[in-house]
Amino acid sequence: LRGEHMKSKVIFWLQTRSLNYVFINVNLLFLLVYICDIIFLIEGGITLTTKYLVYTALMTAIIAVLGFVPAIPLPVMPVPIVLQNIGIFLAAILLGRKYGTLSVIVLLLLVAAGLPLLSGGRGGIGVFAGPSAGFLFMYPVITYLIGLVRDLYFKKINFVVLLITTIVFGVLLLDITGTIIMGLITNLPITKSVSLSLLFMPADILKAIVASLIGNIMLNHSQFKQLLK
């Protein structure tokens, strides 16, 4: 009886600890969103209502979930092909330059805090000094740029506008800049780095097509438009 009592106490302690861990991480997520809210005041003012707080947190969660999809390693370079880019593209397309960028910044802050939210279960401050650093630092930049075009054309948004914008910023700019920074970190010549960026582009163009299709359907859906108002 004593052993059973001790076992039940241990189980209860483990369950309580697990719940506390989840509670702390959820609260950390919302705290980081509010911190980023202050940063974005410089950009002409951004106010996080409860609705947009939920949208931002939800988009961060979607990007994180896509990180659990196994990456495709490339034999000629240390940076794999990942599916997480689709989440970055969707953040910009669905939420726009402010809230989309905010959701990406929150993800990167959580990664920096040590949570393994990147493809392959990577996390911690060390990833921002590795071969993928250029891509990670460019995520908020391309999100803002894609979101900016989305906001400008919001009332007449269509698949072509979304696709061209996503390919220019989310494929060309991201891949070329990311591989150049990767080359600087791994001591590769710039010309070699730029040529390696071509390896990412076919898969990333497919991701851009998927994200643009989803975005075009959602943004032109009457109920989704009502949710964004």
PATOR-438144 format. One record per residue (C-alpha): residue in one letter; residue number from 1; x, y, z. Coordinates in Angstrom, 2 decimals, m for minus. Layout:
<rs>
@r: A	k: NUM	px: X	py: Y	pz: Z
...
</rs>
This chain:
<rs>
@r: L	k: 1	px: 0.00	py: 0.00	pz: 0.00
@r: R	k: 2	px: 2.83	py: 2.33	pz: 0.83
@r: G	k: 3	px: 4.43	py: 1.64	pz: m2.55
@r: E	k: 4	px: 1.17	py: 2.34	pz: m4.39
@r: H	k: 5	px: 0.74	py: 5.60	pz: m2.44
@r: M	k: 6	px: 4.28	py: 6.66	pz: m3.34
@r: K	k: 7	px: 3.70	py: 5.77	pz: m7.01
@r: S	k: 8	px: 0.50	py: 7.87	pz: m7.14
@r: K	k: 9	px: 2.34	py: 10.83	pz: m5.61
@r: V	k: 10	px: 5.09	py: 10.59	pz: m8.22
@r: I	k: 11	px: 2.55	py: 10.40	pz: m11.07
@r: F	k: 12	px: 0.67	py: 13.40	pz: m9.67
@r: W	k: 13	px: 3.95	py: 15.37	pz: m9.41
@r: L	k: 14	px: 4.89	py: 14.52	pz: m12.99
@r: Q	k: 15	px: 1.46	py: 15.52	pz: m14.28
@r: T	k: 16	px: 1.55	py: 18.79	pz: m12.35
@r: R	k: 17	px: 5.05	py: 19.56	pz: m13.62
@r: S	k: 18	px: 4.00	py: 18.83	pz: m17.22
@r: L	k: 19	px: 0.97	py: 21.11	pz: m16.92
@r: N	k: 20	px: 3.10	py: 23.85	pz: m15.40
@r: Y	k: 21	px: 5.59	py: 23.51	pz: m18.27
@r: V	k: 22	px: 2.81	py: 23.90	pz: m20.87
@r: F	k: 23	px: 1.31	py: 26.82	pz: m18.94
@r: I	k: 24	px: 4.67	py: 28.61	pz: m18.75
@r: N	k: 25	px: 5.34	py: 28.16	pz: m22.48
@r: V	k: 26	px: 1.86	py: 29.41	pz: m23.45
@r: N	k: 27	px: 2.26	py: 32.47	pz: m21.24
@r: L	k: 28	px: 5.76	py: 33.05	pz: m22.63
@r: L	k: 29	px: 4.33	py: 33.02	pz: m26.15
@r: F	k: 30	px: 1.75	py: 35.71	pz: m25.34
@r: L	k: 31	px: 4.32	py: 37.75	pz: m23.39
@r: L	k: 32	px: 6.66	py: 37.79	pz: m26.38
@r: V	k: 33	px: 3.80	py: 38.89	pz: m28.63
@r: Y	k: 34	px: 3.20	py: 41.88	pz: m26.37
@r: I	k: 35	px: 6.92	py: 42.72	pz: m26.34
@r: C	k: 36	px: 6.93	py: 42.75	pz: m30.15
@r: D	k: 37	px: 3.83	py: 44.95	pz: m30.05
@r: I	k: 38	px: 5.98	py: 47.69	pz: m28.51
@r: I	k: 39	px: 8.61	py: 47.29	pz: m31.24
@r: F	k: 40	px: 6.02	py: 47.67	pz: m34.00
@r: L	k: 41	px: 4.73	py: 50.96	pz: m32.62
@r: I	k: 42	px: 7.61	py: 52.55	pz: m34.54
@r: E	k: 43	px: 6.13	py: 51.20	pz: m37.77
@r: G	k: 44	px: 3.08	py: 53.45	pz: m37.62
@r: G	k: 45	px: 1.30	py: 51.85	pz: m34.73
@r: I	k: 46	px: 0.10	py: 48.31	pz: m34.21
@r: T	k: 47	px: m2.52	py: 47.46	pz: m31.62
@r: L	k: 48	px: m2.97	py: 43.86	pz: m30.55
@r: T	k: 49	px: m6.64	py: 43.28	pz: m29.88
@r: T	k: 50	px: m7.61	py: 39.91	pz: m28.44
@r: K	k: 51	px: m8.60	py: 38.81	pz: m31.96
@r: Y	k: 52	px: m5.25	py: 39.64	pz: m33.54
@r: L	k: 53	px: m3.39	py: 38.31	pz: m30.52
@r: V	k: 54	px: m5.04	py: 34.95	pz: m31.19
@r: Y	k: 55	px: m4.36	py: 35.15	pz: m34.95
@r: T	k: 56	px: m0.69	py: 35.96	pz: m34.34
@r: A	k: 57	px: m0.24	py: 33.17	pz: m31.81
@r: L	k: 58	px: m2.10	py: 30.72	pz: m34.07
@r: M	k: 59	px: 0.11	py: 31.56	pz: m37.06
@r: T	k: 60	px: 3.21	py: 31.12	pz: m34.92
@r: A	k: 61	px: 1.89	py: 27.70	pz: m33.90
@r: I	k: 62	px: 1.22	py: 26.74	pz: m37.56
@r: I	k: 63	px: 4.79	py: 27.67	pz: m38.56
@r: A	k: 64	px: 6.11	py: 25.68	pz: m35.60
@r: V	k: 65	px: 4.03	py: 22.61	pz: m36.53
@r: L	k: 66	px: 5.41	py: 22.71	pz: m40.08
@r: G	k: 67	px: 8.84	py: 22.47	pz: m38.48
@r: F	k: 68	px: 8.02	py: 18.93	pz: m37.40
@r: V	k: 69	px: 7.92	py: 17.82	pz: m41.03
@r: P	k: 70	px: 11.31	py: 16.15	pz: m41.70
@r: A	k: 71	px: 13.74	py: 18.27	pz: m43.69
@r: I	k: 72	px: 15.28	py: 17.03	pz: m46.95
@r: P	k: 73	px: 19.09	py: 17.07	pz: m46.60
@r: L	k: 74	px: 21.23	py: 18.19	pz: m49.53
@r: P	k: 75	px: 24.56	py: 16.39	pz: m50.05
@r: V	k: 76	px: 26.40	py: 19.48	pz: m51.32
@r: M	k: 77	px: 25.47	py: 21.98	pz: m48.60
@r: P	k: 78	px: 24.73	py: 22.04	pz: m44.84
@r: V	k: 79	px: 21.28	py: 23.69	pz: m45.17
@r: P	k: 80	px: 18.37	py: 21.29	pz: m45.92
@r: I	k: 81	px: 15.13	py: 21.92	pz: m47.81
@r: V	k: 82	px: 12.35	py: 22.54	pz: m45.27
@r: L	k: 83	px: 8.56	py: 22.88	pz: m45.45
@r: Q	k: 84	px: 8.50	py: 25.64	pz: m42.84
@r: N	k: 85	px: 8.82	py: 28.30	pz: m45.56
@r: I	k: 86	px: 5.16	py: 27.73	pz: m46.47
@r: G	k: 87	px: 4.22	py: 28.89	pz: m42.98
@r: I	k: 88	px: 6.37	py: 32.00	pz: m43.38
@r: F	k: 89	px: 4.71	py: 32.77	pz: m46.74
@r: L	k: 90	px: 1.23	py: 32.21	pz: m45.31
@r: A	k: 91	px: 1.94	py: 34.45	pz: m42.33
@r: A	k: 92	px: 2.67	py: 37.33	pz: m44.72
@r: I	k: 93	px: m0.20	py: 36.56	pz: m47.10
@r: L	k: 94	px: m2.93	py: 35.95	pz: m44.51
@r: L	k: 95	px: m1.96	py: 38.44	pz: m41.77
@r: G	k: 96	px: m0.11	py: 41.15	pz: m43.70
@r: R	k: 97	px: 3.12	py: 42.98	pz: m43.00
@r: K	k: 98	px: 2.54	py: 43.81	pz: m39.33
@r: Y	k: 99	px: 0.92	py: 40.77	pz: m37.76
@r: G	k: 100	px: 2.55	py: 38.31	pz: m40.16
@r: T	k: 101	px: 6.00	py: 39.64	pz: m39.33
@r: L	k: 102	px: 5.10	py: 39.68	pz: m35.66
@r: S	k: 103	px: 4.19	py: 35.98	pz: m35.72
@r: V	k: 104	px: 7.55	py: 35.14	pz: m37.34
@r: I	k: 105	px: 9.49	py: 37.24	pz: m34.82
@r: V	k: 106	px: 7.70	py: 35.45	pz: m31.98
@r: L	k: 107	px: 8.71	py: 32.08	pz: m33.47
@r: L	k: 108	px: 12.36	py: 33.16	pz: m33.72
@r: L	k: 109	px: 12.32	py: 34.46	pz: m30.13
@r: L	k: 110	px: 10.94	py: 31.14	pz: m28.93
@r: V	k: 111	px: 13.66	py: 29.32	pz: m30.89
@r: A	k: 112	px: 16.29	py: 31.60	pz: m29.36
@r: A	k: 113	px: 14.86	py: 30.78	pz: m25.93
@r: G	k: 114	px: 15.66	py: 27.13	pz: m26.62
@r: L	k: 115	px: 12.43	py: 25.62	pz: m27.90
@r: P	k: 116	px: 13.08	py: 23.08	pz: m30.73
@r: L	k: 117	px: 10.62	py: 24.60	pz: m33.22
@r: L	k: 118	px: 12.75	py: 24.60	pz: m36.37
@r: S	k: 119	px: 12.85	py: 21.72	pz: m38.85
@r: G	k: 120	px: 14.76	py: 18.77	pz: m37.47
@r: G	k: 121	px: 13.95	py: 19.75	pz: m33.87
@r: R	k: 122	px: 16.54	py: 22.52	pz: m33.82
@r: G	k: 123	px: 16.43	py: 25.32	pz: m31.32
@r: G	k: 124	px: 18.58	py: 27.50	pz: m29.09
@r: I	k: 125	px: 20.65	py: 30.60	pz: m29.72
@r: G	k: 126	px: 23.30	py: 28.53	pz: m31.54
@r: V	k: 127	px: 21.17	py: 28.14	pz: m34.68
@r: F	k: 128	px: 21.53	py: 31.87	pz: m35.30
@r: A	k: 129	px: 25.26	py: 31.39	pz: m35.75
@r: G	k: 130	px: 25.05	py: 28.29	pz: m37.94
@r: P	k: 131	px: 24.74	py: 27.81	pz: m41.71
@r: S	k: 132	px: 20.97	py: 28.50	pz: m41.62
@r: A	k: 133	px: 21.41	py: 31.87	pz: m39.87
@r: G	k: 134	px: 20.97	py: 33.92	pz: m43.03
@r: F	k: 135	px: 17.66	py: 32.26	pz: m43.81
@r: L	k: 136	px: 16.41	py: 32.74	pz: m40.25
@r: F	k: 137	px: 17.32	py: 36.43	pz: m40.14
@r: M	k: 138	px: 15.69	py: 36.94	pz: m43.54
@r: Y	k: 139	px: 12.38	py: 35.36	pz: m42.48
@r: P	k: 140	px: 10.99	py: 38.55	pz: m40.86
@r: V	k: 141	px: 12.32	py: 40.66	pz: m43.76
@r: I	k: 142	px: 10.61	py: 38.67	pz: m46.50
@r: T	k: 143	px: 7.45	py: 38.36	pz: m44.40
@r: Y	k: 144	px: 7.29	py: 42.13	pz: m44.12
@r: L	k: 145	px: 7.91	py: 42.66	pz: m47.85
@r: I	k: 146	px: 5.37	py: 40.06	pz: m49.00
@r: G	k: 147	px: 2.91	py: 41.39	pz: m46.43
@r: L	k: 148	px: 3.47	py: 44.95	pz: m47.62
@r: V	k: 149	px: 2.45	py: 44.07	pz: m51.19
@r: R	k: 150	px: m0.50	py: 42.07	pz: m49.84
@r: D	k: 151	px: m1.67	py: 45.08	pz: m47.85
@r: L	k: 152	px: m1.32	py: 47.44	pz: m50.82
@r: Y	k: 153	px: m3.36	py: 45.13	pz: m53.09
@r: F	k: 154	px: m5.67	py: 43.77	pz: m50.38
@r: K	k: 155	px: m8.92	py: 44.94	pz: m52.01
@r: K	k: 156	px: m7.95	py: 43.50	pz: m55.40
@r: I	k: 157	px: m5.74	py: 40.61	pz: m54.36
@r: N	k: 158	px: m5.37	py: 37.68	pz: m56.74
@r: F	k: 159	px: m3.24	py: 34.59	pz: m57.27
@r: V	k: 160	px: m0.87	py: 36.22	pz: m59.78
@r: V	k: 161	px: m0.02	py: 39.14	pz: m57.48
@r: L	k: 162	px: 0.58	py: 36.78	pz: m54.56
@r: L	k: 163	px: 2.67	py: 34.34	pz: m56.59
@r: I	k: 164	px: 4.92	py: 36.95	pz: m58.21
@r: T	k: 165	px: 5.45	py: 38.70	pz: m54.87
@r: T	k: 166	px: 6.21	py: 35.45	pz: m53.05
@r: I	k: 167	px: 8.65	py: 34.27	pz: m55.73
@r: V	k: 168	px: 10.51	py: 37.60	pz: m55.84
@r: F	k: 169	px: 10.86	py: 38.03	pz: m52.07
@r: G	k: 170	px: 10.24	py: 34.56	pz: m50.63
@r: V	k: 171	px: 12.25	py: 32.58	pz: m53.19
@r: L	k: 172	px: 14.79	py: 34.77	pz: m54.98
@r: L	k: 173	px: 15.63	py: 37.23	pz: m52.17
@r: L	k: 174	px: 15.51	py: 34.62	pz: m49.40
@r: D	k: 175	px: 17.49	py: 31.92	pz: m51.19
@r: I	k: 176	px: 20.19	py: 34.18	pz: m52.63
@r: T	k: 177	px: 20.73	py: 36.18	pz: m49.43
@r: G	k: 178	px: 20.49	py: 33.07	pz: m47.25
@r: T	k: 179	px: 23.07	py: 31.14	pz: m49.25
@r: I	k: 180	px: 25.44	py: 34.13	pz: m49.44
@r: I	k: 181	px: 25.40	py: 34.40	pz: m45.64
@r: M	k: 182	px: 25.80	py: 30.62	pz: m45.44
@r: G	k: 183	px: 28.85	py: 30.97	pz: m47.69
@r: L	k: 184	px: 30.35	py: 33.64	pz: m45.44
@r: I	k: 185	px: 29.89	py: 31.38	pz: m42.43
@r: T	k: 186	px: 31.29	py: 28.28	pz: m44.18
@r: N	k: 187	px: 34.00	py: 30.16	pz: m46.14
@r: L	k: 188	px: 32.49	py: 29.57	pz: m49.58
@r: P	k: 189	px: 33.04	py: 32.07	pz: m52.45
@r: I	k: 190	px: 30.03	py: 34.29	pz: m53.17
@r: T	k: 191	px: 29.72	py: 32.96	pz: m56.72
@r: K	k: 192	px: 29.58	py: 29.41	pz: m55.39
@r: S	k: 193	px: 27.00	py: 30.42	pz: m52.78
@r: V	k: 194	px: 24.76	py: 32.06	pz: m55.37
@r: S	k: 195	px: 24.96	py: 28.99	pz: m57.61
@r: L	k: 196	px: 24.00	py: 26.79	pz: m54.65
@r: S	k: 197	px: 20.88	py: 28.91	pz: m54.11
@r: L	k: 198	px: 19.55	py: 27.43	pz: m57.36
@r: L	k: 199	px: 19.19	py: 24.08	pz: m55.57
@r: F	k: 200	px: 16.51	py: 25.53	pz: m53.29
@r: M	k: 201	px: 14.51	py: 27.38	pz: m55.91
@r: P	k: 202	px: 12.50	py: 24.56	pz: m57.60
@r: A	k: 203	px: 11.12	py: 23.33	pz: m54.26
@r: D	k: 204	px: 10.61	py: 26.88	pz: m52.98
@r: I	k: 205	px: 8.69	py: 27.86	pz: m56.12
@r: L	k: 206	px: 6.35	py: 24.93	pz: m55.46
@r: K	k: 207	px: 5.93	py: 26.19	pz: m51.87
@r: A	k: 208	px: 5.19	py: 29.68	pz: m53.21
@r: I	k: 209	px: 2.51	py: 28.24	pz: m55.51
@r: V	k: 210	px: 0.88	py: 26.31	pz: m52.66
@r: A	k: 211	px: 0.96	py: 29.32	pz: m50.30
@r: S	k: 212	px: m0.38	py: 31.66	pz: m53.01
@r: L	k: 213	px: m3.24	py: 29.27	pz: m53.86
@r: I	k: 214	px: m4.24	py: 28.95	pz: m50.20
@r: G	k: 215	px: m3.84	py: 32.67	pz: m49.64
@r: N	k: 216	px: m5.89	py: 33.61	pz: m52.70
@r: I	k: 217	px: m8.74	py: 31.32	pz: m51.67
@r: M	k: 218	px: m8.73	py: 32.55	pz: m48.07
@r: L	k: 219	px: m8.39	py: 36.28	pz: m48.79
@r: N	k: 220	px: m11.22	py: 36.18	pz: m51.34
@r: H	k: 221	px: m13.53	py: 34.22	pz: m49.05
@r: S	k: 222	px: m16.24	py: 36.46	pz: m47.57
@r: Q	k: 223	px: m16.20	py: 34.83	pz: m44.12
@r: F	k: 224	px: m12.41	py: 35.07	pz: m43.83
@r: K	k: 225	px: m12.58	py: 38.75	pz: m44.81
@r: Q	k: 226	px: m15.05	py: 39.30	pz: m42.00
@r: L	k: 227	px: m12.65	py: 37.68	pz: m39.55
@r: L	k: 228	px: m9.90	py: 40.10	pz: m40.55
@r: K	k: 229	px: m12.06	py: 43.21	pz: m40.03
</rs>
